[in-house]
Amino acid sequence: MESRLPMDTVVDYSSVISSDLDLKIDYPVRFFFQLDPLVGISSLLSGHKLIKGFMWAAGLLFLTLFLGRIFCGFICPLGTIHHVISWFRPSLKGERMVKANQKTPSQRIKYFLLITIIVGALVGLNLSGLMDPISLLFRSLALTVFPGLGVGINGIFDWMAASDVKILNLMSYSGEILAAPLFGYGYKSYQTAWFIGLLFLLILFLNRIRPRFWCRVLCPLGALLGLFSRFSILRLEKYQDKCTNCKVCTRVCQGAASPEPGSQWENSECLMCFNCFDSCPESALSFKFKWSSPVLNKKPDMSRRAVLAGLLAGVSIPLLGRLDGRVYKVSDPRLIRPPGSLPEKGFLNLCQRCGLCMKVCPTNVINPTISEAGMAGFWTPHLVMIQGYCEYTCTLCGNVCPTGAIEEFSVKDKIERPIRIGSAYVDRGRCLPWSGNGPCIVCEEHCPTSPKAIYFRKEPVKGPEGQVTEVQLPYVDLKKCLGCGICEYKCPVKGRPAIRVISAGESRSLENQILL
Amino acid sequence: MKITHPITRRAAIKSLLKISGSLALSSISGLHFKAPGPAWAETVKEGFIIEGLGQKEGYSVKELTREVFKAAGGMAGFVSKGDVVAIKPNLSWARRPDLAATTNPEVMEALIELCYEAGAKKVRIVDNTIHDAGRCFAVTGAGSVAKKTGADLVYPRASLMKKMKIHGHRLDVWDVFVPLVEADKLINLPIAKDHGLSILTLGIKNWMGGVSGRRYALHQDIHQSIVDLAQFFKPTITLIDAINIITKNGPSGGSPSDVAIKNTLILSNDQVAADAAAARLFGYGPEELGFILLGSKWGLGTSDMEKLSRKQVIL
């Protein structure tokens, strides 16, 4: 209890006071997305936009041309997790592992997924976020792993704080301060988080069936880098004469890339983990730089079937995705996008569904969609106002978005332009003063605009016993309302509040408007 | 509890259960309520009210704060050596200090320094904010004040909210922000602002930030609710920050045009008197504000300035 100054606000307090500086996240949270060529290329093809920091991805592709899939073996954070899990007490032993590490046709699935994503992006829907390893990892960590641990840890602290043993109280207070920077105070929640978490666990579990199953079979980024490693000059040299055919190299090969002498090395499958070369007892393998070789590396095995299926899926998914009318007809009233979001079509062309905006949101209002944005927009961000609200002077979601689906904006833009995300309306049947159930001004009190978008008229209202009292009845001035949703969030009518926000009036859309 | 009607057996059992329940709760949370006798005796003692005005161009707000306390006989009269002091500012909104939606950081800084100079062991800044607390602390300047002075900034987290017996006329049991009641001395440090329902938000209304739970339901009987809270918290002193006040579009303001410059501080040991004096700055008499009327009625304090020793400090 001695010190309760929380260290969780990630800002230097002294820089903020008496200046107009926006609070920003200074950590390079977008770096892995900038390094990820699949994010860069799909954004370029669908959104016709070079994302900020694309040069990193271009550099990585250039490097891959010479060195192969070193990203998979040395940089990819999801690959690292898979590698560790596959290496730690492997489930298969000896001969069974050798068998599991033979190349199989299922490894073509990743090329199918890659082609689907690339063609889909050309047709106009960015699907890469669903399967891209960086997006998948960030989404899983931000929306399930950390909040899940947070729920557990804060639950223990709350239990300790409620106990009547004083020492437990004190321990919980100091424990909370230590845990808060990582897990925050209180309990976070995200729609469909259980599903995201379950998928993540499943993907991790697949390593028990085949080492790095995800990287071998499913990862579209791996497929892209595999294509680029066609001309790699860092090559696996095999010395047939030294080989005793012990198969140790195949047993430790995590990419199923046929390292053993006597077979042709699958260059595009190789994750550049160097396990084979490291474990060969006879030094029959080595990685060498070779400039001009009469034999090129082996062609990536993607099969005509995978290409055709990819083409078909890539064309049809974006078209099918528009059939639910969310883009052309009318948007779901509950589809309230974060401030600074692009118009819906442009948004779907860039959003990676990575969950960064949801993680950074201080009020936990941004959630993955289920059906609000249609099939095409599954897991894209939207605001659920009964869970939080958009804070008037907060700009963090635009600050962290890696592709610019949410454009970077300043507090000044947000207030003065202004950026509207929707508009509020009063449900008079539920509202306390309107229904004669008593005075209440909570929505007006919290309305952050100046002058306030919620105003009163004093009028007599008949109560339940017929008594007439003069109360202040709330009205919404649509010209001033920004749709921030703090009225809905703070409304004392719980469950379904008496004032609610719909997306109509959002400034990103020309059609979805109410006023002239 | 005031009993105005014959009590039924059922009601008697109910209230007995409630009282025993709250006693059990109070022992769980390790809190010791003051016996009602001496607490009432304190308010009978003669109160004071001191008004500080900064009239000179470029006067120091911190200096004015110090002068006001000097006129009250020094901080040592309120804070003893080794005390844990809780300060309850109004940090509700993530707004810049110049928009006057939150307590002036310079006043808060001077106040904390004075507490430490008087020998306080620990000073805590305690407020259950409306906007996200982390952002409020950063934007309002409370964070940098805490850093500079070494005071604790208590994050309003769920584990620090405990159900307590309010003993009010309207409120029975409510979630209370624990550090406020655990402190040896409590200083109310509100900012004076316009408000849509209670007309003004001054010292008494500031206690809304000392509770949690379904506090937005309190607006259905705002005047009695906040007077109940003020009677529960019983601060040692109230210092109303009226350096800049919000005269319209309150309580959140948001535009410099909502702010009026008053360069005033009001210090009192009488919660009602402090509010009545601050209300004058907005042009309201004490009889126009429900919480002042109720506060006088229930013996929380007086709005009759003649009953207090009054002083004015001008810088």
Interface residues (C-beta under 8 A of the other chain):
Chain A: E2 S3 R4 L5 P6 D8 T9 V11 Y13 S14 V16 I17 S18 D20 L23 N154 F157 D158 M160 A161 A162 D164 K166 N169 S172 Y173 E176 A180 Y185 G186 P362 T363 E391 Y392 T393 C394 I415 L432 G438 P439 C440 I441 V442 E444 E445 H446 C447 P448 T449 S450 P451 K452 F456 Q472 K490 C491 P492
Chain B: S27 I28 S29 G30 W93 A94 R95 R96 P97 D98 P105 K122 R124 I130 H131 D132 G134 R135 F137 A138 V139 G141 G143 S144 A146 K147 D152 L153 V154 Y155 R157 A158 S159 L160 P179 H195 G196 L197 R214 Y216 A217 H219 Q220 D221 I222 K248 N249 P251 S252 G253 G254 S255 S257 D258
